[in-house]
Amino acid sequence: MQLYKFVLDGFLTSGSWVMWMITFLLFAGFGLVGEKIYYLFIKCGGGSGTFMAGISKYIKAGEYEKAIKYSSSMNTPLAKSVTAILQNRGRSSKQVQKAVDEVFLTEAPRVSRNIYLIPIMANLATLVGLMGTIYGLMLCFDAVANVPAAQRAQALASGISMAMSSTLWGLLTAIPLLLLHGVLDGKSQGVLQELDEKSSKLINMIEA
């Protein structure tokens, strides 16, 4: 709790604008994180095994229309790729692959969209915190040079508080954002690899 007290003290100094800038970056960064967690882990990451098992069951039974209807009801990159493969069955391998590539070119940017912004928010939070540190040190130097002796201790304490709190708040914002960026980037690569792998397996299954 002492950690958060130091952060809150920064909002009570004359440099509170720095703290609010970092807070804005915090909410913006975690807003992006929340959106990508929903898309990658809930929408794209859940139930792909069950989905492909259902598709395989329909294909083995020769019920391709049911398989197409089932895959069309799902709004995920994998389901769209499966739909494209099934709708182009009976055509040449080149045409089927072209249909899959079109889905990949459409869906791949959606999978990785805005992930690159998360480390930018983290780096900006660190830099704004550093700016607050410099501003706080400038307040300290100004206090030594211009503030009356009776008020100097308070002015120095305020400047030091600003310098330390802004750096702390910037790091507390940046560190979890960078960690989450690594997780989300890895997950997005996994979704794309799964899309490519399962699409290829389905093509082989149909052409066998």
C-alpha angles and dihedrals in degrees: 000000000000087000093059091045089061089051093048090050088061090061090058096057129086088259095060088123088074091054091050091050090054090046090054090051089048093056093042092050095046090045088059090045092052092050093050093045089055093047099042103034103029107026100031104019104049125085100356091133092052090045094053091045089056092048091049091051092054093045094050088051091049092241097136096156091056089048091052092047090049095049092043089057090062120077101205131113091248093050091049091051091049090050091051091050094049094045090052097045113134092035126104120288089246092057093047091049090048090055091050091048090053090054091047093051090051099043103037094070090049091053094053097031115136095356089114089060093064097071088043089059090047093050092046090052090053093048094046088050089052089050088053090051091053090047091050091051090050088054089052093052090046090052092053092048104037114013118095115254093249092059099033097093092053092046091049091049091051092050093048090047090053092048095049099037095052093051091047093048092047092052093044087055098042102045099059091041091055092047092049091047089058091051094047094045090052092047093050090052089049092052091052092047090050090050091053095043098047093042090055092048091050092050090051091048093053095044094046 
